[in-house]
């Protein structure tokens, strides 16, 4: 390893335990949703740890939190490393926090060893990656990349009735020791450690995943309208049943989309009917569709296939169908040069790796639009994430942070 420097694994594991206490649930998980009081407590704790080590602390107008360790040339764009601190309502202790605290451990390890880097290194904790309290997710990284907060965001209402603009203001005011900086800046590169959130690394007994890119995601809202009528008196030939049309379309799509393309993802997250009476044929059937693929052209083809299938089934039931695209995020491909740096560092630390595509989206997807970005995955038990049982073994935690340290040293060179 470079200059015989290594991370302090015990310190990192202790920090993970410490942060897991903020929003701890009875079943061992974490409920620390974005821009809540608990989120502010976690941000404050990280800022306090940074101040103790003499690092500079900043925040920007969307409450992204930055911890800076200066380099020889502070005019050069910094290397960013980090993730997020917010969680799902019944989330785990590793999703997000692992990447943020591993990045902070890198700064501390460099400080402990007295290593001066050519450029500054900044740890970042992005705001609202999860998107469960306020949608969409990855608000902090997307606003940072665009250098603007969308005009509609301040009026967004959370699942608990809170207003985004109010919660954002309180979050910023809760950390007065953090100097305010503009939204967005030149970045040399960005690295993020994260649990895989899937079972493949554990199944293959490989400690490190080198993420080559992130799947694109498109969300569709599908409304099939028919005619409500009496359940007991309306014969089959007179029915205009939107739910029957929807179920027929979904049956076809479930049996074809993913079985015919192992890279495709097709998920129905919500189904609703109106009027919702037990003894009435529905007038309206509504569902959400989540489609994902690493190829943007494949996403478009899937979209066409889905719409054609629904139209055919709706016509057969004398129903009408409308589609609304509610979210559209193109895939990201991480630069080969950065992947090579990660693989070379892994080889130097004796860590086996495999290349893989991320099925979930992360802040790295948005940062990659303005700066070279890459991700390091570590295994999680049974592939569980967004779950209180989420778990990553201590050895894998340390391996991910160790690889981040060595890659950071390489990328922080002038």
BELZI-V242201 format. One record per pair of residues at least 12 apart in sequence whose ideal C-beta (glycine too) atoms are under 10 Angstrom apart, sorted by the first residue. I is the first residue (numbers start at 1). J is the second residue. If there is no record, write none. Layout:
I|J, I|J
This chain:
1|345, 1|348, 1|349, 1|350, 1|402, 1|405, 1|406, 1|409, 2|113, 2|115, 2|345, 2|348, 2|349, 2|405, 2|406, 2|408, 2|409, 2|410, 3|110, 3|113, 3|114, 3|115, 3|409, 4|113, 5|106, 5|109, 5|110, 5|112, 5|113, 5|114, 5|115, 5|402, 5|405, 5|406, 5|409, 6|109, 6|112, 6|113, 6|349, 6|398, 6|401, 6|402, 6|405, 6|406, 7|102, 7|105, 7|106, 7|108, 7|109, 7|110, 7|112, 7|397, 7|398, 7|399, 7|400, 7|401, 7|402, 7|403, 7|404, 7|405, 7|406, 8|105, 8|108, 8|109, 8|112, 8|398, 8|401, 9|105, 9|394, 9|395, 9|397, 9|398, 9|399, 9|401, 9|402, 10|394, 10|398, 11|101, 11|104, 11|105, 11|108, 11|109, 11|112, 12|98, 12|101, 12|102, 12|104, 12|105, 12|106, 12|108, 12|109, 12|394, 12|397, 12|398, 12|400, 12|401, 12|402, 13|101, 13|105, 13|394, 13|397, 13|398, 13|401, 14|101, 15|45, 15|46, 15|49, 15|97, 15|100, 15|101, 15|102, 15|104, 15|105, 15|108, 16|93, 16|94, 16|97, 16|98, 16|101, 16|102, 16|105, 16|392, 16|394, 16|397, 17|93, 18|42, 18|45, 18|49, 18|97, 18|101, 19|32, 19|41, 19|42, 19|45, 19|46, 19|85, 19|93, 19|96, 19|97, 19|98, 19|100, 19|101, 20|32, 20|42, 20|87, 20|92, 20|93, 20|94, 20|97, 21|41, 21|42, 21|45, 21|93, 22|37, 22|38, 22|39, 22|40, 22|41, 22|42, 22|43, 22|44, 22|45, 22|85, 22|87, 22|93, 22|97, 23|36, 23|37, 23|38, 23|39, 23|41, 23|42, 23|85, 23|86, 23|87, 23|89, 23|91, 23|93, 24|38, 24|93, 24|388, 25|87, 25|89, 25|90, 25|91, 25|92, 25|93, 25|388, 26|388, 27|90, 27|387, 27|388, 27|389, 28|92, 28|93, 28|388, 28|389, 28|390, 28|391, 29|87, 29|88, 29|89, 29|90, 29|91, 29|92, 29|93, 29|95, 29|386, 29|387, 29|388, 29|389, 29|390, 30|42, 30|85, 30|86, 30|87, 30|88, 30|89, 30|90, 30|91, 30|92, 30|93, 30|94, 30|95, 30|96, 30|97, 30|388, 30|390, 31|87, 31|88, 31|89, 31|90, 31|91, 31|132, 31|388, 32|85, 32|86, 32|87, 32|88, 32|89, 32|91, 32|93, 32|96, 32|97, 32|130, 33|86, 33|87, 33|88, 33|89, 33|91, 33|128, 33|130, 33|131, 33|132, 33|133, 33|134, 33|158, 33|159, 33|160, 33|162, 34|63, 34|84, 34|85, 34|86, 34|87, 34|126, 34|127, 34|128, 34|129, 34|130, 34|131, 34|132, 34|133, 34|134, 34|137, 34|139, 34|140, 34|158, 34|164, 34|167, 34|168, 34|171, 35|63, 35|86, 35|127, 35|128, 35|133, 35|134, 35|139, 35|158, 35|162, 35|164, 35|166, 35|167, 35|168, 35|169, 35|170, 35|171, 35|172, 36|86, 36|87, 36|133, 36|158, 36|160, 36|162, 36|167, 36|170, 36|171, 37|167, 37|170, 37|171, 37|174, 38|85, 38|86, 38|87, 39|63, 39|84, 39|85, 39|86, 39|87, 39|125, 39|127, 39|128, 39|133, 39|167, 39|171, 39|174, 40|63, 40|85, 40|167, 40|170, 40|171, 40|172, 40|173, 40|174, 40|175, 41|85, 41|174, 42|65, 42|85, 42|86, 42|87, 42|96, 42|97, 42|100, 42|125, 43|57, 43|59, 43|63, 43|65, 43|85, 43|86, 43|125, 43|127, 43|171, 43|174, 43|175, 43|178, 44|65, 44|174, 44|175, 44|177, 44|178, 45|85, 46|65, 46|67, 46|85, 46|97, 46|100, 46|101, 46|104, 46|123, 46|125, 46|175, 47|59, 47|65, 47|66, 47|67, 47|125, 47|174, 47|175, 47|177, 47|178, 48|175, 48|177, 49|67, 49|101, 49|104, 49|107, 49|108, 50|65, 50|66, 50|67, 50|68, 50|69, 50|104, 50|107, 50|108, 50|123, 50|177, 50|178, 51|67, 51|177, 51|178, 52|108, 53|67, 53|69, 53|104, 53|107, 53|108, 53|111, 53|112, 54|69, 54|70, 54|111, 55|67, 55|68, 55|69, 55|70, 55|104, 55|107, 55|108, 55|111, 55|121, 55|122, 55|123, 56|68, 56|69, 56|70, 56|120, 56|122, 56|178, 56|179, 57|123, 57|175, 57|177, 57|178, 57|179, 58|122, 58|124, 58|175, 58|178, 58|179, 58|180, 58|181, 58|182, 58|185, 59|125, 59|127, 59|171, 59|172, 59|175, 59|176, 59|177, 59|178, 59|179, 59|180, 59|181, 60|124, 60|127, 60|140, 60|143, 60|144, 60|147, 60|149, 60|172, 60|178, 60|180, 60|181, 60|182, 60|183, 60|184, 60|185, 61|143, 61|144, 61|148, 61|149, 61|168, 61|172, 61|180, 61|181, 61|182, 61|183, 61|184, 62|126, 62|127, 62|128, 62|139, 62|140, 62|141, 62|142, 62|143, 62|144, 62|148, 62|149, 62|153, 62|168, 62|171, 62|172, 62|183, 62|184, 63|125, 63|126, 63|127, 63|128, 63|139, 63|140, 63|143, 63|167, 63|168, 63|169, 63|170, 63|171, 63|172, 63|174, 63|175, 63|178, 64|82, 64|84, 64|124, 64|125, 64|126, 64|127, 64|128, 64|139, 64|140, 64|141, 64|143, 64|144, 64|181, 64|183, 64|184, 64|363, 65|82, 65|84, 65|85, 65|100, 65|123, 65|124, 65|125, 65|126, 65|127, 65|140, 65|171, 65|175, 65|178, 66|78, 66|80, 66|82, 66|122, 66|123, 66|124, 66|125, 66|144, 66|178, 66|179, 66|181, 66|185, 67|81, 67|82, 67|100, 67|103, 67|104, 67|107, 67|121, 67|122, 67|123, 67|124, 67|125, 67|178, 68|107, 68|120, 68|121, 68|122, 68|123, 68|124, 68|179, 68|181, 69|106, 69|107, 69|108, 69|110, 69|111, 69|116, 69|117, 69|120, 69|121, 69|122, 69|123, 69|412, 70|116, 70|117, 70|119, 70|120, 70|121, 70|122, 71|116, 71|117, 71|118, 71|119, 71|120, 71|121, 71|412, 71|413, 71|414, 72|116, 72|117, 72|118, 72|119, 72|120, 72|412, 72|414, 73|117, 73|118, 73|119, 73|120, 73|414, 74|119, 74|120, 75|119, 75|120, 76|118, 76|119, 76|120, 76|186, 76|188, 76|412, 76|414, 77|119, 77|120, 77|122, 77|185, 77|186, 77|187, 77|188, 77|189, 77|371, 78|117, 78|119, 78|120, 78|121, 78|122, 78|124, 78|185, 78|186, 78|187, 78|188, 78|189, 78|190, 78|412, 79|106, 79|117, 79|118, 79|119, 79|120, 79|121, 79|122, 79|187, 79|188, 79|189, 79|190, 79|191, 79|371, 79|407, 79|408, 79|409, 79|410, 79|411, 79|412, 79|413, 80|103, 80|120, 80|121, 80|122, 80|123, 80|124, 80|126, 80|144, 80|185, 80|187, 80|188, 80|189, 80|190, 80|191, 80|192, 80|363, 80|364, 80|367, 80|371, 80|373, 81|99, 81|100, 81|102, 81|103, 81|104, 81|106, 81|107, 81|121, 81|122, 81|123, 81|124, 81|189, 81|190, 81|191, 81|192, 81|193, 81|404, 81|405, 81|407, 81|408, 81|411, 81|412, 82|96, 82|99, 82|100, 82|101, 82|102, 82|103, 82|104, 82|106, 82|122, 82|123, 82|124, 82|125, 82|126, 82|141, 82|190, 82|191, 82|192, 82|193, 82|363, 82|364, 82|367, 83|95, 83|96, 83|97, 83|98, 83|99, 83|100, 83|101, 83|102, 83|103, 83|123, 83|124, 83|125, 83|126, 83|129, 83|141, 83|191, 83|192, 83|193, 83|194, 83|362, 83|363, 83|364, 83|375, 84|96, 84|97, 84|99, 84|100, 84|124, 84|125, 84|126, 84|127, 84|128, 84|129, 84|130, 84|137, 84|138, 84|140, 84|141, 84|192, 84|194, 84|362, 84|363, 85|97, 85|99, 85|100, 85|101, 85|125, 85|126, 85|127, 85|129, 86|125, 86|126, 86|127, 86|128, 86|129, 86|130, 86|131, 86|132, 86|133, 86|134, 86|137, 86|139, 86|140, 87|129, 87|130, 87|132, 87|133, 87|386, 87|390, 88|130, 88|131, 88|132, 88|133, 88|385, 88|386, 88|387, 88|388, 88|390, 89|130, 89|132, 89|133, 89|159, 89|386, 90|132, 90|386, 90|387, 90|388, 90|389, 90|390, 91|130, 91|132, 91|385, 91|386, 91|387, 91|388, 91|390, 92|195, 92|197, 92|380, 92|384, 92|385, 92|386, 92|387, 92|388, 92|389, 92|390, 92|391, 92|392, 93|388, 93|390, 93|391, 93|392, 94|194, 94|195, 94|197, 94|378, 94|380, 94|385, 94|390, 94|391, 94|392, 94|396, 94|397, 95|129, 95|130, 95|194, 95|195, 95|197, 95|360, 95|380, 95|385, 95|386, 95|387, 95|390, 95|392, 96|125, 96|126, 96|129, 96|130, 96|192, 96|194, 96|195, 96|362, 96|363, 97|125, 97|195, 98|192, 98|193, 98|194, 98|195, 98|378, 98|380, 98|390, 98|392, 98|396, 98|397, 98|400, 98|401, 99|123, 99|124, 99|125, 99|126, 99|129, 99|191, 99|192, 99|193, 99|194, 99|195, 99|362, 99|363, 99|364, 99|375, 99|376, 99|378, 99|400, 99|401, 99|404, 100|123, 100|124, 100|125, 100|126, 100|192, 100|193, 101|123, 101|125, 101|193, 101|397, 101|401, 102|123, 102|191, 102|192, 102|193, 102|194, 102|376, 102|378, 102|397, 102|398, 102|400, 102|401, 102|402, 102|403, 102|404, 102|405, 103|121, 103|122, 103|123, 103|124, 103|125, 103|191, 103|192, 103|193, 103|401, 103|404, 103|405, 103|408, 104|123, 104|125, 104|401, 105|123, 105|397, 105|398, 105|401, 105|402, 105|404, 105|405, 106|121, 106|123, 106|191, 106|193, 106|401, 106|402, 106|404, 106|405, 106|406, 106|407, 106|408, 106|409, 106|412, 107|121, 107|122, 107|123, 107|405, 107|408, 108|123, 109|401, 109|402, 109|404, 109|405, 109|408, 109|409, 110|405, 110|408, 110|409, 110|412, 113|405, 113|409, 115|409, 115|412, 116|412, 117|408, 117|409, 117|411, 117|412, 117|413, 117|414, 118|411, 118|412, 118|413, 118|414, 119|188, 119|189, 119|411, 119|412, 119|413, 119|414, 120|188, 120|412, 121|188, 121|408, 121|409, 121|411, 121|412, 122|185, 122|187, 122|188, 122|190, 124|140, 124|141, 124|144, 124|187, 124|190, 124|192, 124|363, 124|367, 125|140, 125|363, 126|138, 126|139, 126|140, 126|141, 126|142, 126|143, 126|144, 126|192, 126|362, 126|363, 126|364, 126|366, 126|367, 127|139, 127|140, 127|141, 127|142, 127|143, 127|144, 127|168, 127|171, 127|363, 128|140, 128|141, 128|142, 128|143, 128|153, 128|164, 128|167, 128|168, 129|141, 129|194, 129|361, 129|362, 129|363, 129|366, 130|386, 131|327, 131|361, 132|158, 132|159, 132|386, 133|156, 133|158, 133|159, 133|160, 133|162, 133|164, 133|167, 134|153, 134|156, 134|157, 134|158, 134|159, 134|162, 134|163, 134|164, 134|167, 134|168, 135|156, 135|158, 135|159, 135|164, 135|326, 135|327, 136|150, 136|153, 136|156, 136|219, 136|326, 136|327, 136|329, 136|361, 137|327, 137|329, 137|360, 137|361, 137|362, 137|363, 138|329, 138|361, 138|362, 138|363, 138|364, 138|365, 138|366, 138|367, 139|153, 139|156, 139|164, 139|168, 139|363, 139|366, 140|183, 140|363, 140|366, 141|190, 141|192, 141|362, 141|363, 141|364, 141|365, 141|366, 141|367, 141|368, 141|369, 141|370, 141|373, 142|329, 142|363, 142|365, 142|366, 142|367, 142|369, 143|183, 143|184, 143|366, 144|183, 144|184, 144|185, 144|187, 144|363, 144|366, 144|367, 144|370, 145|183, 145|184, 145|187, 145|363, 145|365, 145|366, 145|367, 145|368, 145|369, 145|370, 145|371, 146|183, 146|184, 146|366, 146|369, 146|370, 147|182, 147|183, 147|184, 147|185, 147|370, 148|183, 148|184, 149|164, 149|165, 149|168, 149|183, 152|164, 153|165, 153|168, 154|166, 154|167, 154|168, 154|169, 156|168, 184|370, 185|370, 185|371, 186|370, 186|371, 187|367, 187|370, 187|371, 187|372, 187|373, 188|371, 188|372, 188|411, 188|412, 189|335, 189|337, 189|338, 189|341, 189|367, 189|368, 189|371, 189|372, 189|373, 189|374, 189|407, 189|408, 189|411, 189|412, 190|334, 190|338, 190|363, 190|364, 190|366, 190|367, 190|368, 190|370, 190|371, 190|372, 190|373, 190|374, 190|375, 190|411, 191|338, 191|341, 191|342, 191|364, 191|367, 191|372, 191|373, 191|374, 191|375, 191|376, 191|403, 191|404, 191|407, 191|408, 191|411, 192|211, 192|362, 192|363, 192|364, 192|365, 192|367, 192|373, 192|374, 192|375, 192|376, 192|377, 192|404, 193|208, 193|375, 193|376, 193|377, 193|378, 193|397, 193|399, 193|400, 193|401, 193|403, 193|404, 193|407, 194|209, 194|211, 194|358, 194|360, 194|362, 194|363, 194|364, 194|375, 194|376, 194|377, 194|378, 194|380, 194|385, 194|400, 195|209, 195|377, 195|378, 195|379, 195|380, 195|381, 195|383, 195|384, 195|385, 195|390, 195|391, 195|392, 195|396, 195|397, 195|400, 196|208, 196|209, 196|211, 196|356, 196|358, 196|359, 196|360, 196|375, 196|377, 196|378, 196|379, 196|380, 196|383, 196|385, 196|392, 196|396, 197|358, 197|359, 197|360, 197|362, 197|377, 197|380, 197|383, 197|384, 197|385, 197|386, 197|387, 197|390, 198|356, 198|358, 198|359, 198|360, 198|377, 198|379, 198|380, 198|382, 198|383, 198|384, 198|385, 199|379, 199|380, 199|381, 199|382, 199|383, 199|384, 200|354, 200|356, 200|359, 200|377, 200|379, 200|383, 201|352, 201|353, 201|354, 201|356, 201|377, 201|378, 201|379, 201|380, 201|383, 201|396, 202|378, 202|379, 202|380, 202|381, 202|382, 202|383, 202|392, 202|393, 202|396, 203|379, 203|382, 203|383, 204|352, 204|354, 204|356, 204|379, 205|352, 205|379, 206|351, 206|352, 206|353, 206|354, 206|356, 206|377, 206|378, 206|379, 207|346, 207|349, 207|350, 207|351, 207|352, 207|353, 207|354, 207|377, 207|378, 207|379, 207|393, 207|395, 207|396, 207|398, 207|399, 207|400, 207|402, 207|403, 208|342, 208|343, 208|345, 208|346, 208|349, 208|351, 208|352, 208|353, 208|354, 208|376, 208|377, 208|378, 208|379, 208|396, 208|399, 208|400, 208|402, 208|403, 209|342, 209|353, 209|354, 209|355, 209|356, 209|357, 209|358, 209|375, 209|376, 209|377, 209|378, 209|379, 209|400, 210|334, 210|338, 210|339, 210|340, 210|341, 210|342, 210|343, 210|346, 210|353, 210|354, 210|355, 210|356, 210|374, 210|375, 210|376, 210|377, 210|403, 211|332, 211|334, 211|339, 211|342, 211|355, 211|356, 211|357, 211|358, 211|362, 211|364, 211|373, 211|374, 211|375, 211|376, 211|377, 212|294, 212|332, 212|333, 212|334, 212|335, 212|336, 212|339, 212|355, 212|356, 212|357, 212|358, 212|374, 212|375, 213|294, 213|331, 213|332, 213|333, 213|334, 213|335, 213|339, 213|355, 213|356, 213|357, 213|358, 213|364, 213|365, 213|368, 213|373, 213|374, 213|375, 214|292, 214|294, 214|329, 214|330, 214|331, 214|332, 214|333, 214|334, 214|357, 214|358, 214|359, 214|360, 214|361, 214|362, 214|364, 214|365, 214|366, 214|368, 214|373, 214|375, 215|263, 215|264, 215|265, 215|291, 215|292, 215|293, 215|294, 215|295, 215|298, 215|299, 215|329, 215|330, 215|331, 215|332, 215|357, 215|358, 215|359, 215|360, 215|361, 215|365, 216|291, 216|292, 216|293, 216|294, 216|295, 216|296, 216|297, 216|298, 216|299, 216|300, 216|328, 216|329, 216|330, 216|331, 216|332, 216|361, 216|365, 217|265, 217|290, 217|291, 217|292, 217|293, 217|299, 217|327, 217|328, 217|329, 217|330, 217|331, 217|359, 217|360, 217|361, 217|365, 218|289, 218|290, 218|291, 218|292, 218|293, 218|296, 218|299, 218|300, 218|302, 218|303, 218|306, 218|325, 218|326, 218|327, 218|328, 218|329, 218|330, 219|267, 219|269, 219|288, 219|289, 219|290, 219|291, 219|292, 219|324, 219|325, 219|326, 219|327, 219|328, 219|329, 220|287, 220|288, 220|289, 220|290, 220|291, 220|302, 220|303, 220|306, 220|307, 220|310, 220|323, 220|324, 220|325, 220|326, 220|327, 220|328, 221|270, 221|286, 221|287, 221|288, 221|289, 221|322, 221|323, 221|324, 221|325, 221|326, 221|327, 222|246, 222|249, 222|250, 222|268, 222|271, 222|285, 222|286, 222|287, 222|288, 222|289, 222|306, 222|307, 222|310, 222|314, 222|321, 222|322, 222|323, 222|324, 223|242, 223|246, 223|272, 223|274, 223|284, 223|285, 223|286, 223|287, 223|310, 223|320, 223|321, 223|322, 223|323, 223|324, 224|241, 224|242, 224|243, 224|244, 224|245, 224|246, 224|247, 224|249, 224|273, 224|282, 224|284, 224|285, 224|286, 224|287, 224|310, 224|311, 224|313, 224|314, 224|317, 224|319, 224|320, 224|321, 224|322, 225|240, 225|242, 225|245, 225|274, 225|282, 225|283, 225|284, 225|285, 225|286, 225|314, 225|319, 225|320, 225|321, 225|322, 226|239, 226|240, 226|241, 226|242, 226|243, 226|244, 226|245, 226|246, 226|281, 226|282, 226|283, 226|284, 226|285, 226|314, 226|317, 226|318, 226|319, 226|320, 226|321, 227|239, 227|240, 227|241, 227|242, 227|281, 227|282, 227|283, 227|284, 227|317, 227|318, 227|319, 228|240, 228|241, 228|242, 228|273, 228|274, 228|275, 228|277, 228|280, 228|281, 228|282, 228|283, 228|284, 229|241, 229|280, 229|281, 229|282, 229|283, 230|277, 230|279, 230|280, 230|281, 231|277, 231|278, 231|279, 231|280, 231|281, 232|279, 232|280, 234|280, 234|281, 238|281, 238|318, 239|281, 239|317, 239|318, 239|319, 240|281, 240|282, 240|283, 240|314, 240|317, 240|318, 240|319, 240|320, 241|281, 241|282, 241|283, 241|285, 241|317, 241|318, 241|319, 242|273, 242|274, 242|281, 242|282, 242|283, 242|284, 242|285, 242|286, 242|313, 242|314, 242|317, 242|318, 242|319, 242|320, 242|321, 243|271, 243|273, 243|281, 243|282, 243|284, 243|285, 243|286, 243|287, 243|317, 243|319, 244|281, 244|282, 244|285, 244|313, 244|314, 244|316, 244|317, 244|319, 245|285, 245|310, 245|311, 245|312, 245|313, 245|314, 245|315, 245|316, 245|317, 245|318, 245|319, 245|320, 245|321, 246|268, 246|271, 246|273, 246|282, 246|284, 246|285, 246|286, 246|287, 246|310, 246|313, 246|314, 246|317, 246|319, 246|321, 247|271, 247|285, 247|287, 247|313, 248|309, 248|310, 248|312, 248|313, 248|314, 248|316, 248|317, 249|287, 249|306, 249|307, 249|308, 249|309, 249|310, 249|311, 249|312, 249|313, 249|314, 249|316, 249|321, 250|266, 250|268, 250|271, 250|287, 250|289, 250|306, 250|309, 250|310, 250|313, 251|309, 251|313, 252|305, 252|306, 252|309, 252|310, 252|312, 252|313, 253|266, 253|268, 253|289, 253|291, 253|302, 253|305, 253|306, 253|309, 253|310, 253|313, 254|266, 254|267, 254|268, 256|305, 256|309, 257|289, 257|291, 257|293, 257|302, 257|305, 257|306, 257|309, 260|305, 261|293, 261|295, 261|298, 261|301, 261|302, 263|292, 263|293, 263|294, 263|295, 263|298, 263|357, 263|359, 264|291, 264|292, 264|293, 264|294, 264|295, 264|298, 264|299, 264|301, 264|302, 265|290, 265|291, 265|292, 265|293, 265|302, 265|359, 266|289, 266|290, 266|291, 266|292, 266|293, 266|302, 266|305, 266|306, 267|288, 267|289, 267|290, 267|291, 267|292, 268|287, 268|288, 268|289, 268|290, 269|287, 269|288, 269|289, 269|290, 270|286, 270|287, 270|288, 270|289, 270|290, 271|285, 271|286, 271|287, 271|288, 272|284, 272|285, 272|286, 272|287, 272|288, 273|285, 273|286, 273|287, 274|286, 283|319, 284|319, 285|314, 285|319, 285|321, 286|322, 287|310, 288|324, 288|326, 288|327, 289|302, 289|303, 289|306, 289|310, 289|323, 289|326, 290|327, 291|303, 291|305, 291|306, 292|329, 292|331, 292|359, 292|360, 292|361, 293|331, 293|357, 293|359, 294|331, 294|332, 294|333, 294|357, 294|358, 294|359, 295|331, 296|328, 296|330, 296|331, 298|331, 299|328, 299|329, 299|330, 299|331, 303|323, 303|325, 303|328, 306|323, 307|321, 307|323, 309|321, 310|322, 310|323, 311|323, 329|361, 329|365, 329|366, 330|365, 330|369, 331|357, 331|358, 331|361, 331|365, 332|357, 332|358, 332|361, 332|362, 332|364, 332|365, 332|366, 332|367, 332|368, 332|369, 332|373, 332|375, 333|357, 333|368, 334|357, 334|358, 334|364, 334|365, 334|368, 334|372, 334|373, 334|374, 334|375, 335|368, 335|371, 335|372, 335|373, 335|374, 336|372, 336|374, 337|372, 337|374, 338|368, 338|371, 338|372, 338|373, 338|374, 338|375, 338|407, 338|411, 339|353, 339|355, 339|372, 339|374, 339|375, 340|374, 341|372, 341|374, 341|406, 341|407, 341|408, 341|410, 341|411, 342|355, 342|374, 342|375, 342|376, 342|403, 342|404, 342|406, 342|407, 342|410, 342|411, 343|355, 343|403, 343|407, 344|406, 344|407, 344|410, 345|376, 345|402, 345|403, 345|404, 345|405, 345|406, 345|407, 345|408, 345|409, 345|410, 345|411, 346|376, 346|399, 346|402, 346|403, 346|406, 346|407, 347|406, 348|403, 348|406, 348|407, 348|410, 349|399, 349|402, 349|403, 349|405, 349|406, 349|407, 350|399, 350|402, 351|376, 351|399, 351|400, 351|402, 351|403, 351|406, 352|399, 353|376, 353|377, 353|403, 354|377, 356|375, 356|377, 358|375, 358|377, 360|385, 360|386, 362|375, 363|375, 372|411, 374|407, 374|411, 376|399, 376|400, 376|401, 376|403, 376|404, 376|407, 377|396, 377|400, 378|392, 378|393, 378|395, 378|396, 378|397, 378|398, 378|399, 378|400, 378|401, 378|403, 379|391, 379|392, 379|393, 379|395, 379|396, 379|399, 379|400, 380|392, 380|393, 380|396, 381|393, 381|396
